[in-house]
Amino acid sequence: MSESTSQPKRKRNRVIQPHGSRQEGSAVAKLAAGAIGIVFGDIGTSPLYAFRETFVGAHPLELDKLHVLGVVSLIFWSMTLVVAIQYVTILMRADNKGQGGSLAVVALLSGALRRSKFGWVAILLGVFATSLFYGDSMITPAISVLSAVEGLTVVNSGLQPMVIPIAVGLLVFLFVIQSRGTAKIGALFAPVMFVYFTVIAILGLTQIFQTPEILLALNPWYALQFFLIDGFKAFLALGSVVLAVTGSAALFADMGHFGRKPMRIAWFGFVMPALLCNYFGQGAMIIGMDEAGAAAAIQNPFFLLAPEMLRLPLVILATMATFIASQAVISGAFSVTHQAIQLGFIPRLTVKHTSASEAGQIYIPVINWTIMIAVLILVLTFQSSSSLASAYGIAVTGAMLIDTCLLAVLVFTLWKWKWWYAVPLIALFFVVDGAYFAANLTKVPQGGWFPLMVGGIAFLLLTTWAKGRKIMRENMAEAAMPIEIFTKSAKNSAARVPGTAIFMASNSVGVPSALLHNIKHNKVIHERVVVLTVNIKDVPYVEFEHRIEVRDLGDGFYRLILNYGFMQETDVPAALKKVKQCGMDFDMMTTSFFLSRQTLLPSEKPKMMIWREKIFAWMLRNAATAMEFFKLPSNRVVELGSQMEI
């Protein structure tokens, strides 16, 4: 009896399970395809210049079999250790409610390290990694688009004078279209990148079949032999080899858009094999040539992989791919900036949402135009992708080294790994990432100073704003009157008028200065007074059931807190429509918003250095108003000024 009843159960399981797995598999496949179009553009366009720069860059190598096998082996093992293992396999586990990136990890660690005396070090490291990203976001569009357009000189050497004008035109067009959003052209990204990766893989395989000897580079001995024979020269070569793994930190940062599993499938199943086929193909082509042919081919080996009749289509395809890679980096800069604003490292900026359905598609004008100006200056100053390669890499390797530091903190504080396998693994990552960073430091005089300068300026601005904002909040909290005392004394001290008054407050305790000034100067209190604080949590998203906190203070006074995640849009009127705990619904036509605008005064005992205080005051003056940031109706806003010392 038991056997006969168990058989149908097994049969039903066989019918139901594949159906569910097919649906899940289809969703994962779609996300993986989307990741190919959006996320892998930066690392995917590295074959245009990475292999070439190792031989013709600032520290050229001899074009012989030993060096070609050594370089290709270094590229293979770098991609395996840094991208495949460190980022895709391990760091992608370090998500903050699905979101990746340095700031997301810092937010994740802040709770665990809040009571630690070294917690501030992890926060500063994350902020510095974010600062370096801005330097990377300026160089990537410049070197990517320029290297693709330079392919025209392979088709016709007479087109050399047109390279800079065409590159500048494409880059200007790229930044101009940002304000219109990328939802429509984004639908083309995945097919274009799928074709691009397929084509570069086929071109590489063609050369590998002709010269299979290049597969010896899979053996790490050839990378080690390169170091044993050339020593310091091999170390310097790391500064160019690392160009093959640029974009690895971006993979981690973009994890929240597609999820860990789809990105791993896309990387291991398609992108990594395609890239390795191309790198091995470039090496095979050089090995298969005589000395004179190799010397000519190494000037642009990526485009010479294709037959002559297909080189112009390859230039067009590569240009489209670099356009997409640049778009991904620019969108990443918008996303990182939005996170930094929400977490309190950057003052409020005008943020425009370019898609009604996709919350992550945003446009920040000041960031867009700043990056565009920097990119154009880079192109016009350095003139070629080879010159730009000297500036590229140091920001990427610096961010990689910081990510390793953050990973070490994660491993020992949150994940609680056993030390006997955690220590060797972290030590390996420190050796690899540290070697890449040290090798790139040698390129500082040739252009590496630029991303370091950009990162330093960004770091100064981010930390100055965070510290100044903290001092302001502490001063306001010290001077603030308890809300309970205020409500009891205020109810009979001024006339009550119809309507609702919402007073925005940065702190969830005390009375906002705008409320005190309103009673002092206007001598009225609305029949309903709401003190509203928008609180940004250390998580990407806050569910609606945890969004609203209301406290009834009596006599028509309410304390309202709206909780948001650092990836969410802070639309206050939309949230107020769903608040039912403040006596009655909110009608925007009878609601007035009162904002405080602080003017900083010099202090006799400043808590910041004077020059930093002036920078903070400048940032405060140029920050977007709370009206713009919280999407308040402009005809219902009243601003009341106050003065403050920091």
Secondary structure, DSSP 4 states (H G I P E B T S, - for coil): -HHHHHHHHHHHHHHHHHHHHHHHHHHHHHHHHHHHHHTTHHHHTGGGTHHHHHHHSSS----SHHHHHHHHHHHHHHIIIIIIIIIIIIGGG--BTTB-SHHHHHHHHHHHHTTSTTHHHHHHHHHHHHHHHHHHHHHHHHHHHHHHHTTHHHH-GGGGGGHHHHHHHHHHHHHHGGGG-SHHHHHHHHHHHHHHHHHHHHHHHHHHHH-GGGGGGGSHHHHHHHHHHHTHHHHHHHHHHGGGGTTHHHHHHTHHHH-HHHHHHHIIIIIHHHHHHHHHHHHHHHHTS-HHHHHHHTTSHHHHTS-GGGHHHHHHHHHHHHHHHHHHHHHHHHHHHHHHHHTTSS-----EE--SS-TT-EE-HHHHHHHHHHHHHHHHHH-SHHHHHHHSSHHHHHHHHHHHHHHHHIIIIIS---HHHHHHHHHHHHHHHHHHHHHHHTTIIIIIHHHHHHHHHHHHHHHHHHHHHHHHHHHHHHHPPPHHHHHHHHTTTSEEEEEEEEEE-SSSSS--HHHHHHHHHH-EEEEEEEEEEEEE-SSS---GGGTEEEEEEETTEEEEEEEE-TTS---HHHHHTT--SSSS---GGGEEEEEEEEEEE--SS-SS-HHHHHHHHHHHHHSPPHHHHTT--GGGEEEEEEEEE-
